[in-house]
Amino acid sequence: MKMIKLSNSHGLEFVAASGLYGFDGQGYRWKFWEWPSKWTGAIDKSLLTIVTKTLTYPPTRGNYRWYAPWRVVKLVSAEGETIPLLWGLLKPELVYGVANAVGLTGPGFERWLKKDYPIINRCGYKVIVSITGTEVECGRIARKLNELNNIVVIEFNASCPNVVSGLKNSNQIKATILRITEESDLPILIKISYAQKYVDIAKEVEGLIEGISFNSLPWYYVFSSPSPLGKYGGGAISGLVCRKFYKRMLSDLVGAGVRRPIIMPVWNYQDIKENFRLGASACSFGSVGFLYPGRPTEFIRQWREEEKAALKEKSID
Ligand SMILES: Cc1cc2nc3c(=O)[nH]c(=O)nc-3n(C[C@H](O)[C@H](O)[C@H](O)COP(=O)(O)O)c2cc1C
């Protein structure tokens, strides 16, 4: 069994990527196609570790509006054409990616503490909190997170592709992570993107972090056609169309001798095996869980069954 064993003894094998289940681990009520899976137990969140949507210290308006989420979240084909949401849900095999320009829309840390953390606590989730911001802001958040029972890891989002200032250089990133380590004993993950000098960044912070996760890519890294989110700067793209970029990142990081474990995105079931074979130590579910809400649970259950069968076979031999 592959797994990231963290310094606080929490194990990471499967992760729900930031953005999938919102700020409180519950997800979004407007995702009506998720309702049947919720009601029938086809989503079992105990099988993975949830990463919260990225939190900033001050409240942030961003581009997302709860009454019109589809303005900033689009399903796209292999060629980058927009697929209307209902059509994509009826014919998910046409969907190869999810474009989003949500940005860092959020309630701010103080409100999250009052409104969202109690839900996490009540549900008994042990979550990874994704944070971003200046050194001072991240330090403040980290100090408080350290006191909370249901937080197992801090993920520093060093790469929000929707925010220009999100693409920080490795010195700034290192300084911010150092500040987080000064304020908290929680293990730290760093989230980086193909659009950055990801090997340099990973090398720079290697001694401070316990794992690396991958963010979506800016639209124009993947498609030459205009983005349906052009008025928001193009937005970010994730999902199957990005897999070749994630694989290149993994191969470059492993090839450069980066010593920290890597959490790699999954779209199809076979990606789990391939991720581990290529050197990843854990898997994350982002866009796939957006389009097919039951898939993360289905895949993990199937993976467990296969592991059990392999173990049984081994013991017979
Ligand atoms: C609608 C949406 C919102 C997202 N919000 C965040 C976020 O707040 N913070 C973050 O670090 N990543 C965010 N992501 C990126 C995912 O966490 C994940 O890293 C990315 O989608 C790549 O994985 P995938 O190809 O499996 O989707 C978001 C992705 C989507 C589709």
The ligand as an SDF file (V2000), in Angstrom:
LIG
                    3D

 31 33  0  0  0  0  0  0  0  0999 V2000
  -13.9920   24.6210   -9.5810 C   0  0  0  0  0  0  0  0  0  0  0  0
  -12.5970   24.4240   -9.0700 C   0  0  0  0  0  0  0  0  0  0  0  0
  -12.1690   25.1420   -7.9560 C   0  0  0  0  0  0  0  0  0  0  0  0
  -10.8750   24.9920   -7.4650 C   0  0  0  0  0  0  0  0  0  0  0  0
  -10.4760   25.7100   -6.3740 N   0  0  0  0  0  0  0  0  0  0  0  0
   -9.2150   25.5490   -5.8870 C   0  0  0  0  0  0  0  0  0  0  0  0
   -8.7760   26.2650   -4.7390 C   0  0  0  0  0  0  0  0  0  0  0  0
   -9.5010   27.0330   -4.1190 O   0  0  0  0  0  0  0  0  0  0  0  0
   -7.5010   26.0580   -4.3300 N   0  0  0  0  0  0  0  0  0  0  0  0
   -6.6320   25.1920   -4.9480 C   0  0  0  0  0  0  0  0  0  0  0  0
   -5.4940   25.0400   -4.5040 O   0  0  0  0  0  0  0  0  0  0  0  0
   -7.0390   24.4860   -6.0340 N   0  0  0  0  0  0  0  0  0  0  0  0
   -8.2820   24.6580   -6.5100 C   0  0  0  0  0  0  0  0  0  0  0  0
   -8.6910   23.9510   -7.6210 N   0  0  0  0  0  0  0  0  0  0  0  0
   -7.7170   23.0370   -8.2730 C   0  0  0  0  0  0  0  0  0  0  0  0
   -7.8940   21.6040   -7.7900 C   0  0  0  0  0  0  0  0  0  0  0  0
   -7.7250   21.5050   -6.4080 O   0  0  0  0  0  0  0  0  0  0  0  0
   -6.8690   20.6700   -8.4720 C   0  0  0  0  0  0  0  0  0  0  0  0
   -5.5910   20.9840   -8.0320 O   0  0  0  0  0  0  0  0  0  0  0  0
   -6.8960   20.8040   -9.9670 C   0  0  0  0  0  0  0  0  0  0  0  0
   -8.2160   20.7910  -10.4090 O   0  0  0  0  0  0  0  0  0  0  0  0
   -6.0530   19.7310  -10.6440 C   0  0  0  0  0  0  0  0  0  0  0  0
   -6.5550   18.4380  -10.4260 O   0  0  0  0  0  0  0  0  0  0  0  0
   -7.5990   17.7000  -11.4150 P   0  0  0  0  0  0  0  0  0  0  0  0
   -7.0130   17.7440  -12.7710 O   0  0  0  0  0  0  0  0  0  0  0  0
   -7.7250   16.3490  -10.8210 O   0  0  0  0  0  0  0  0  0  0  0  0
   -8.8670   18.4890  -11.3250 O   0  0  0  0  0  0  0  0  0  0  0  0
   -9.9840   24.0950   -8.1190 C   0  0  0  0  0  0  0  0  0  0  0  0
  -10.4260   23.3620   -9.2300 C   0  0  0  0  0  0  0  0  0  0  0  0
  -11.7130   23.5160   -9.7120 C   0  0  0  0  0  0  0  0  0  0  0  0
  -12.1390   22.7220  -10.9180 C   0  0  0  0  0  0  0  0  0  0  0  0
  1  2  1  0
  2  3  1  0
  2 30  2  0
  3  4  2  0
  4  5  1  0
  4 28  1  0
  5  6  2  0
  6  7  1  0
  6 13  1  0
  7  8  2  0
  7  9  1  0
  9 10  1  0
 10 11  2  0
 10 12  1  0
 12 13  2  0
 13 14  1  0
 14 15  1  0
 14 28  1  0
 15 16  1  0
 16 17  1  0
 16 18  1  0
 18 19  1  0
 18 20  1  0
 20 21  1  0
 20 22  1  0
 22 23  1  0
 23 24  1  0
 24 25  2  0
 24 26  1  0
 24 27  1  0
 28 29  2  0
 29 30  1  0
 30 31  1  0
M  END
$$$$
